[in-house]
Amino acid sequence: MSETMLDAGVWPSGPLMVLVMAAVIIVPFWFIFSKAGYSKWLSLLMVIPLLNLILLYFLAFSKWPNSGNTHT
């Protein structure tokens, strides 16, 4: 009988690794969005593929609400 992923003993660490990697991505962006003057909850969108790239470019090239100087 062939082993499935559930029988192999690897299954419990899979979801845990997904949560750890999501936290590694979300936590820094939580602070970045907060310091930039945007909602901290936008950091949760950083785990969605393609949307994270759009948000990253938006964050890099937009004028931040908390910024005292103007960006060109």
N, CA, C and O of each residue as an XYZ file, in Angstrom:
288
protein
N       0.847     -1.177      0.000
C       0.000      0.000      0.000
C       0.891      1.238      0.000
O       1.871      1.294      0.742
N       0.564      2.216     -0.812
C       1.381      3.422     -0.890
C       1.040      4.383      0.244
O      -0.093      4.453      0.720
N       2.048      5.104      0.647
C       1.841      6.094      1.693
C       1.268      7.367      1.100
O       1.677      7.798      0.022
N       0.343      7.952      1.790
C      -0.178      9.259      1.398
C       0.477     10.307      2.274
O       1.224      9.981      3.196
N       0.199     11.544      1.987
C       0.799     12.627      2.763
C       0.353     12.570      4.227
O       1.110     12.939      5.125
N      -0.871     12.109      4.460
C      -1.358     12.011      5.830
C      -0.633     10.918      6.610
O      -0.438     11.041      7.820
N      -0.236      9.859      5.927
C       0.431      8.746      6.592
C       1.927      8.956      6.752
O       2.558      8.277      7.561
N       2.499      9.870      6.007
C       3.946     10.021      5.972
C       4.507     10.728      7.200
O       5.720     10.696      7.409
N       3.686     11.354      8.009
C       4.181     12.056      9.181
C       4.622     13.483      8.886
O       5.086     14.182      9.787
N       4.486     13.915      7.665
C       4.879     15.274      7.283
C       3.708     16.233      7.452
O       3.916     17.438      7.594
N       2.512     15.732      7.440
C       1.308     16.544      7.439
C       1.238     17.572      8.571
O       0.902     18.722      8.285
N       1.529     17.247      9.832
C       1.374     18.252     10.886
C       2.281     19.472     10.712
O       1.908     20.566     11.135
N       3.436     19.321     10.113
C       4.330     20.465      9.991
C       3.975     21.350      8.799
O       4.422     22.495      8.747
N       3.197     20.868      7.851
C       2.826     21.653      6.674
C       2.055     22.916      7.012
O       2.508     24.012      6.681
N       0.894     22.798      7.665
C       0.138     24.004      8.024
C       0.894     24.920      8.982
O       0.747     26.141      8.927
N       1.696     24.334      9.851
C       2.486     25.147     10.768
C       3.496     26.004     10.007
O       3.694     27.176     10.327
N       4.128     25.411      9.001
C       5.098     26.168      8.196
C       4.411     27.275      7.404
O       4.981     28.352      7.225
N       3.201     27.023      6.931
C       2.446     28.056      6.220
C       2.158     29.224      7.148
O       2.296     30.379      6.745
N       1.762     28.947      8.378
C       1.491     30.014      9.346
C       2.753     30.786      9.713
O       2.716     32.008      9.852
N       3.865     30.078      9.869
C       5.130     30.747     10.190
C       5.553     31.660      9.041
O       5.957     32.799      9.273
N       5.464     31.171      7.818
C       5.852     31.986      6.667
C       4.922     33.185      6.496
O       5.376     34.268      6.129
N       3.637     33.006      6.754
C       2.694     34.126      6.680
C       3.047     35.180      7.728
O       2.992     36.377      7.445
N       3.407     34.746      8.929
C       3.792     35.684      9.979
C       5.070     36.428      9.615
O       5.200     37.620      9.896
N       6.015     35.727      8.991
C       7.274     36.360      8.577
C       6.999     37.469      7.563
O       7.712     38.471      7.535
N       5.981     37.300      6.737
C       5.634     38.299      5.745
C       4.779     39.409      6.350
O       5.022     40.586      6.084
N       3.789     39.053      7.155
C       2.812     40.017      7.655
C       3.397     40.973      8.688
O       3.133     42.174      8.625
N       4.176     40.477      9.624
C       4.650     41.315     10.745
C       5.432     42.547     10.283
O       5.123     43.646     10.743
N       6.429     42.426      9.399
C       7.140     43.646      8.986
C       6.248     44.632      8.239
O       6.355     45.843      8.435
N       5.368     44.115      7.382
C       4.488     45.009      6.640
C       3.438     45.648      7.534
O       2.938     46.726      7.214
N       3.092     45.008      8.646
C       2.179     45.595      9.630
C       2.774     46.917     10.131
O       2.072     47.923     10.229
N       4.072     46.904     10.446
C       4.739     48.108     10.930
C       4.969     49.121      9.807
O       4.843     50.326     10.028
N       5.302     48.650      8.621
C       5.554     49.550      7.499
C       4.283     50.305      7.132
O       4.313     51.526      6.980
N       3.165     49.592      6.989
C       1.907     50.259      6.658
C       1.498     51.231      7.766
O       0.980     52.310      7.482
N       1.725     50.858      9.013
C       1.391     51.733     10.139
C       2.224     53.009     10.107
O       1.686     54.104     10.275
N       3.535     52.879      9.892
C       4.411     54.049      9.853
C       4.136     54.922      8.636
O       4.352     56.134      8.677
N       3.664     54.316      7.558
C       3.358     55.068      6.346
C       2.041     55.817      6.476
O       1.765     56.712      5.678
N       1.227     55.474      7.460
C      -0.041     56.154      7.655
C      -1.223     55.426      7.048
O      -2.331     55.962      7.018
N      -1.007     54.231      6.570
C      -2.089     53.417      6.020
C      -2.569     52.441      7.082
O      -1.925     52.272      8.118
N      -3.700     51.800      6.822
C      -4.239     50.818      7.757
C      -3.282     49.634      7.897
O      -2.767     49.112      6.909
N      -3.059     49.225      9.136
C      -2.191     48.074      9.403
C      -2.752     46.798      8.792
O      -2.005     45.870      8.479
N      -4.055     46.755      8.626
C      -4.720     45.552      8.130
C      -4.395     45.279      6.662
O      -4.641     44.174      6.178
N      -3.852     46.254      5.949
C      -3.419     46.018      4.576
C      -2.294     44.983      4.523
O      -2.086     44.343      3.492
N      -1.578     44.822      5.619
C      -0.481     43.857      5.649
C      -0.979     42.429      5.454
O      -0.224     41.575      4.988
N      -2.230     42.155      5.800
C      -2.779     40.811      5.600
C      -2.892     40.474      4.117
O      -2.878     39.301      3.745
N      -3.004     41.490      3.273
C      -3.103     41.255      1.834
C      -1.762     40.881      1.216
O      -1.711     40.458      0.061
N      -0.691     41.030      1.962
C       0.640     40.732      1.427
C       0.889     39.237      1.231
O       1.884     38.864      0.609
N       0.027     38.386      1.736
C       0.200     36.948      1.533
C      -0.527     36.455      0.280
O      -0.447     35.274     -0.058
N      -1.232     37.350     -0.407
C      -1.958     36.984     -1.623
C      -1.059     37.246     -2.824
O      -0.663     38.386     -3.063
N      -0.736     36.207     -3.578
C       0.154     36.391     -4.733
C      -0.408     37.407     -5.724
O      -1.622     37.519     -5.893
N       0.461     38.120     -6.356
C       0.211     39.180     -7.323
C      -0.319     40.442     -6.655
O       0.125     41.542     -6.987
N      -1.248     40.310     -5.733
C      -1.723     41.479     -5.001
C      -0.602     42.058     -4.138
O      -0.530     43.270     -3.935
N       0.275     41.184     -3.631
C       1.387     41.672     -2.821
C       2.343     42.528     -3.658
O       2.892     43.507     -3.152
N       2.545     42.179     -4.907
C       3.404     43.006     -5.769
C       2.763     44.352     -6.068
O       3.443     45.379     -6.082
N       1.459     44.351     -6.305
C       0.748     45.605     -6.562
C       0.828     46.504     -5.344
O       1.100     47.697     -5.479
N       0.597     45.957     -4.152
C       0.678     46.748     -2.918
C       2.091     47.252     -2.654
O       2.273     48.369     -2.168
N       3.075     46.446     -2.967
C       4.465     46.853     -2.762
C       4.810     48.055     -3.638
O       5.443     49.001     -3.170
N       4.401     48.024     -4.898
C       4.650     49.156     -5.789
C       3.826     50.373     -5.372
O       4.307     51.504     -5.454
N       2.596     50.151     -4.927
C       1.777     51.251     -4.425
C       2.451     51.912     -3.228
O       2.506     53.139     -3.134
N       2.955     51.103     -2.327
C       3.615     51.622     -1.127
C       4.902     52.361     -1.480
O       5.236     53.367     -0.855
N       5.612     51.870     -2.466
C       6.887     52.476     -2.833
C       6.711     53.816     -3.554
O       7.509     54.731     -3.350
N       5.689     53.940     -4.382
C       5.588     55.114     -5.239
C       4.466     56.081     -4.887
O       4.313     57.100     -5.561
N       3.683     55.801     -3.865
C       2.620     56.725     -3.476
C       3.136     57.713     -2.433
O       4.162     57.485     -1.792
N       2.407     58.805     -2.279
C       2.731     59.767     -1.222
C       2.126     59.237      0.076
O       0.925     58.976      0.143
N       2.941     59.082      1.084
C       2.488     58.536      2.349
C       1.747     59.610      3.142
O       2.202     60.752      3.219
N       0.610     59.247      3.730
C      -0.140     60.227      4.544
C       0.664     60.771      5.727
O       0.465     61.924      6.110
N       1.553     59.989      6.310
C       2.352     60.444      7.447
C       3.607     61.192      7.036
O       4.325     61.713      7.891
N       3.877     61.252      5.762
C       5.109     61.879      5.286
C       4.958     63.403      5.313
O       3.964     63.948      4.833
N       5.947     64.071      5.873
C       5.933     65.520      5.907
C       6.455     66.143      4.618
O       6.106     67.276      4.289
N       7.285     65.410      3.894
C       7.823     65.951      2.653
C       7.136     65.329      1.454
O       6.424     64.334      1.592
N       7.341     65.899      0.289
C       6.713     65.384     -0.919
C       7.672     64.484     -1.660
O       8.878     64.732     -1.683
N       7.146     63.450     -2.259
C       7.936     62.517     -3.057
C       7.778     62.876     -4.523
O       6.686     63.233     -4.965
N       8.850     62.784     -5.266
C       8.763     63.071     -6.700
C       8.934     61.820     -7.497
O       8.891     61.861     -8.727
